[in-house]
């Protein structure tokens, strides 16, 4: 399992646009996203408009193919345009893990 993370800030004036972009991306994933991928986007603090997007892939090859896809490139391009900064995913390297029964 390989994981990637992206955090980004959206100006208040662009918040509705960001929501539309995120929803559109996830709609596209539902229709034609790759098998073997989990994608989750969270608003970290609703008052500050900070977001965290986490992607998990069963294999690195699935990640590489998705990161080259038009769906993904368009998503990043649109977020970059409204945030005013480059947005990108960074690979996560697991240091430790703990799980308990929920």
Buried (B, 14 or more C-beta within 10 A) or exposed (E): EBBBEBBBBBEEEBBEBBEEBBEBBBEBBEEEBBEBBEBEBEBEEEEEBBBBBBBBBBEEEBBEBBBEBEBBEBBBEBBBEBBEEEBEBEEEEEEEEEEEEE
